């Protein structure tokens, strides 16, 4: 399986993650702070699982359902994902 090229660019990945979070909470992507915790935007557990599912589909990788709790900001999540094989 080919690695998703988005996983090779932390900046591109962070912008995409900000767009996903913004869409989930009905904000503009520019209003999303990559260093703010996801819960700051009101993401509950159901929304977090939905976002993880979107990440799996968009990136083509299997992810743990607790991913957003283990990496609670876009910056920490992108750092994990860009290091993943």
N, C-alpha and C positions, 0 to 999 in steps of 0.2 A: 504494500500500500504506500502511496506517495504522501509525504508530509505536506500538510496544508501550508502554502507560502505565507499565509497571514501569521503563522507561528514563528516566522523568521524575523518579523519586524515588530518590536514592542510598541512603537509609536502607532503603527497601523492597527494593531490589535487593541490598544487602549482607545483609539477613536471609535472602533467598531463596538467595543464593550460599552462605551459611553452612549452610543446610539441605542444599543439594546436596553440599557437601564433607563434612558430618557423615554423611550417608547413605552416601557413597562409602567412608568410613573407619570406619563403625560407631561413631560418637560422637554425643553429644547436641549439637544446634546451639549451645547455650550454652557448650560447651567449645571452640568454634572462635573463635580470635582473628583479627579482620579485618586485623590488621597482621602476622600470622605468614606466613611463606612457605609455599606449598602443599606443598613437599617436607618441611616439618616434620611433616606429617600422613601421610607415607609415600606420597603420590601419585606413582606411577611414570609413565612416558610413556604407557602404555596407559590408565591411569586418567585422565590429563590429557586425552587425546584423547576418551575417553568423556564426560568432564565437558564438554568443548567442544561435543560433539554435543548433549548435553542442553541446553546454553545456546542453541545454534542453534534447536533445536526449541521451547524454552520462550519465547524472545524473538522468534522469527520473523525472525532476521537471519543472514546468512552471516558466519562467523567463520573466521579463519585457524587451522590446526591448532596453531600455535606460540603461541597467545594466552596460555596460562597461563605460558609461559616469558618472554614479553614483559612481562606484568603479573603478577608472582609472588605477589601478595597479594590478598585480597578487596578491600581498600581501593583499591589501584591499578587493579585490574580494573574495579571499579564506577565509578571516575573516568573511565576510558577509555570504558566502555559508555554512561555518561550524557552524554558529549560527542559520541558517534557520531550522525550524522544518521539 
